[in-house]
Amino acid sequence: MKLYDFPLAPNPRKLRVYLAEKGIEIPKVMVNITRGAQHTPGFLAKNPMGGLPVLELDDGSCLRESLAIIEYLEELHPEPPMIGRTPLERARVRALERSADVGLLMGVARVFHATHAVLPGRVPDAALAARFRKDLDKPANYLDGLLADGRPFAAGEHVTIADCTLFAAMEFERTGNLDIAWPAHLARWYECFRTRPSASA
């Protein structure tokens, strides 16, 4: 297998954190999206949507979408479990991961692209960035409320894929210099998670 990756992008970051937590090593191929490498014919043959990450399997076929790749790898490497052990645990972890992804990660990405416009064809738009910042309040406050009980991880006592996504979102905010003021419990969780070895993946 090989993993098509870009260090600064949040979805590949989510996957790299997951791989580090699981102790899975996969050779990586850099795809520089700031230079448009995701639009080349060679890469589009692997993912017609042009997004990262992409996992190329040994038979040459490819899996796209970070969550689908994570769930595939979780089936191959079930220990330690990062989606839960019971049907209810898995449902709750998946719901949390979706809240972190759709609510926070995608929201931070919108703010970033409206602020910095690093991808080809993008133009900074301060008014749009301000609106996207406001949209972050609801998911951030929801996740902050869950963490108010002092739990070490998003779903409780054990690291899960929800933590991988949440960290990728908040790390993207930090590296993008967006100066978003996170609620206190969410900020506490982030500072703690940043000390884990997987945070440097």
C-alpha positions in Angstrom: 0.0 0.0 0.0 1.0 3.6 -0.4 -0.7 6.8 1.0 -1.0 10.0 -1.1 -0.6 12.8 1.4 0.1 16.5 1.9 1.4 17.6 5.3 -0.5 20.8 5.7 -4.0 19.5 4.8 -6.3 18.6 7.6 -7.9 15.4 6.2 -4.5 13.8 5.6 -3.5 15.0 9.1 -6.5 13.2 10.6 -5.4 10.0 8.9 -1.8 10.4 10.0 -2.8 10.8 13.6 -4.9 7.7 13.4 -2.0 5.7 11.9 0.3 6.9 14.6 -2.1 6.0 17.4 -2.5 2.5 15.8 1.1 2.0 15.1 0.5 1.4 11.4 3.2 2.5 8.9 2.4 3.1 5.3 4.8 4.6 2.7 3.7 8.1 1.7 3.7 10.0 -1.6 3.6 13.8 -1.4 1.0 15.6 -3.5 1.6 19.3 -3.3 -1.9 20.7 -3.5 -0.7 24.3 -3.3 1.0 23.8 -6.7 -2.0 22.0 -8.2 -0.5 18.5 -8.2 -4.0 17.1 -7.3 -5.2 18.2 -10.7 -2.7 16.3 -12.8 -3.9 13.4 -15.0 -1.8 10.9 -13.0 -3.4 11.8 -9.7 -6.9 12.2 -11.1 -6.7 8.6 -12.3 -6.3 7.7 -8.6 -9.0 10.1 -7.4 -11.2 11.8 -9.9 -12.4 14.1 -7.2 -8.9 15.5 -6.8 -8.9 15.3 -3.0 -6.5 13.9 -0.4 -5.8 11.5 1.2 -5.8 8.5 -1.1 -4.8 5.0 -0.2 -3.5 2.9 -3.1 -3.8 -0.8 -2.4 -1.4 -3.5 -3.5 -3.6 -4.4 -6.5 -3.4 -0.8 -7.8 -7.0 0.1 -6.8 -7.5 3.2 -4.6 -9.6 4.2 -1.7 -10.4 7.9 -1.2 -12.0 9.8 1.7 -10.2 9.8 5.0 -13.0 8.2 7.1 -13.5 5.4 4.6 -9.7 4.7 4.7 -9.7 4.8 8.5 -12.6 2.3 8.7 -10.9 0.0 6.2 -7.7 0.0 8.2 -9.6 -0.5 11.4 -11.0 -3.7 9.9 -7.5 -4.8 9.1 -6.1 -3.8 12.5 -8.8 -3.9 15.1 -6.5 -3.5 18.1 -6.5 -1.2 19.9 -10.1 -0.3 18.9 -10.6 3.3 17.9 -14.2 3.2 16.8 -15.5 1.3 19.9 -16.2 -2.3 20.8 -20.0 -2.5 20.9 -22.6 -1.3 18.4 -23.6 1.6 20.7 -20.0 2.6 21.3 -19.3 2.6 17.6 -22.4 4.7 16.9 -21.5 7.2 19.5 -17.9 7.5 18.3 -19.0 7.9 14.7 -21.5 10.6 15.7 -18.7 12.5 17.5 -16.4 12.1 14.6 -19.0 13.5 12.3 -19.6 16.5 14.6 -15.9 17.2 14.7 -15.5 16.8 10.9 -18.6 18.5 9.5 -18.9 21.1 12.3 -15.3 22.0 13.2 -12.8 20.7 10.6 -14.8 21.8 7.5 -15.6 25.1 9.3 -12.0 25.8 10.0 -11.1 25.0 6.4 -13.7 27.5 5.2 -12.3 30.2 7.4 -8.7 29.3 6.3 -9.5 29.4 2.6 -11.5 32.6 2.8 -8.7 34.2 4.8 -5.5 33.0 3.0 -6.7 31.7 -0.4 -3.6 29.6 -0.9 -5.1 27.3 -3.5 -5.1 28.3 -7.1 -8.1 30.4 -8.1 -9.0 31.4 -4.6 -9.4 35.1 -3.5 -9.4 36.2 0.1 -12.8 37.4 1.3 -12.9 39.0 4.8 -16.7 39.2 5.0 -17.0 35.5 4.1 -14.3 34.5 6.6 -16.1 36.4 9.4 -19.4 34.6 8.6 -17.6 31.2 8.6 -16.0 32.1 12.0 -19.4 32.7 13.4 -20.6 29.3 12.1 -18.0 27.6 14.3 -19.7 28.7 17.5 -22.3 26.0 17.6 -20.2 22.9 17.0 -17.4 24.3 19.2 -19.8 24.9 22.1 -21.4 21.5 21.6 -18.0 19.7 21.8 -16.9 21.9 24.6 -19.9 20.9 26.6 -19.1 17.2 26.2 -15.6 17.8 27.4 -16.8 19.8 30.5 -16.7 16.6 32.6 -12.9 16.6 32.3 -12.8 13.5 30.1 -9.3 12.9 28.6 -10.7 12.1 25.1 -13.7 13.1 23.1 -15.6 9.9 23.6 -14.4 9.3 27.2 -11.5 7.3 28.6 -10.0 6.0 25.3 -8.6 7.7 22.2 -10.9 7.3 19.2 -11.2 8.5 15.6 -13.2 11.4 17.0 -10.0 12.7 18.6 -8.0 12.3 15.4 -10.5 14.5 13.5 -10.9 17.1 16.3 -7.1 17.4 16.6 -6.8 17.8 12.9 -9.3 20.6 12.9 -7.8 22.5 15.8 -4.2 22.0 14.6 -5.2 23.4 11.2 -6.5 26.5 12.9 -3.2 26.9 14.8 -0.9 26.4 11.8 -3.2 28.6 9.7 -2.8 31.5 12.3 -6.5 32.0 12.3 -6.7 33.2 16.0 -9.9 31.5 16.8 -10.7 31.7 20.5 -11.9 28.2 21.5 -14.1 27.5 24.5 -12.2 26.6 27.7 -12.8 22.8 27.8 -12.0 22.4 24.1 -8.8 24.4 24.5 -7.8 22.2 27.5 -8.4 19.0 25.5 -6.3 20.4 22.6 -3.4 21.3 24.8 -3.4 17.9 26.3 -3.7 16.0 23.0 -0.8 18.0 21.6 1.5 16.2 24.0 0.7 12.8 22.5 3.4 11.4 20.1 0.7 11.1 17.4 0.3 14.8 17.4 3.5 15.2 15.5 2.5 12.8 12.8 
